[in-house]
């Protein structure tokens, strides 16, 4: 399920407008390092990663994902063996 435009960056332009944190898509320099989880056996490839700075960013990222029927996973600074803590996945 990937409902972000194939050209990536333009697909997240609406989210980036007014977003205080970073929005990363495949091809961005920091994307691969940011998507990694502690367990090296887990290799998720999200459509986008929203690195939220505050509650407004969280609300905007969730609204963006819900509007596009994207799966969402939250990473709050920890990790778990299942590897389900990527920022936003699709």
N, C-alpha and C positions, 0 to 999 in steps of 0.2 A: 504494500500500500504506500504509494508515493504520490501525493497530490500537490507537489510543489513543481512549478514549471521546470522542464528539463534544463533550461539555461541557468538554474540555480539562483544566482544573485538577483535577477529581476523577479524571481518567484517569491522572494522574501522582502521585497522593497516596501510593501505595506507595513510589515512588522517593524522594519528598521526605522521607519519614520517616527521620531519621538522616543525611540527605544534608548535607554541610557546605557545598557550593556552592549555586548557584542553578539552579532548573529553570524554564525559560521555555516557555510555550505561546502560540500565536496569541492575540492580544488583550491579552497582558501589555504593559505600557508599554515595556519594553526589548527586546521580541522583534524588532521590525523592524530596529532598529539593530544588534542582535547577529547576526542571520542574514545580513547583507550580507557579501559578499566583495569583495576588491580590484577584480576585473574587473566593471565595471558591466553587462556584457552577460549575466552569470550571475545568475539570480533564482530561487534555491531557496526552497521553502516547507516546511521541516521540520515534522513533527507536534510535536516538542519539541526543546529545546536544553538539554543538561545542561552547565553550566559547572562542571566538576570542580575541586576544590581539592587533592585528593591522590589517592593510589593507591586508597584505599578507595572514593572517589567514582567513579573510573574503573571499578572492578570492579562496583559497584552499577549504574551506568548501562549497562554492557555486559550484565549479567545481565537487567536490565529489558528491554532491547531484544531480546535473544535469546528471552526468554520470550514476547514478543509478535510475534516474526517481523518486527521492524523493520529496515530498512536502517540501517547505521551509517556515518558519515563522521567523521573526526577532524580537528580544526583545532588545530595545535600552536603557533600564533603566527605562522606564515608564510602564504603564499598561493601559488596557482599559476594559470596561465592557464585551466585547465579548470574552476576554481571548485568542485572537489570537496572542499574543506576546510571544510564546515559541521560544527558540533559533533555533532548527531545528526539524521539525516534519516529521513523515512519517506514 
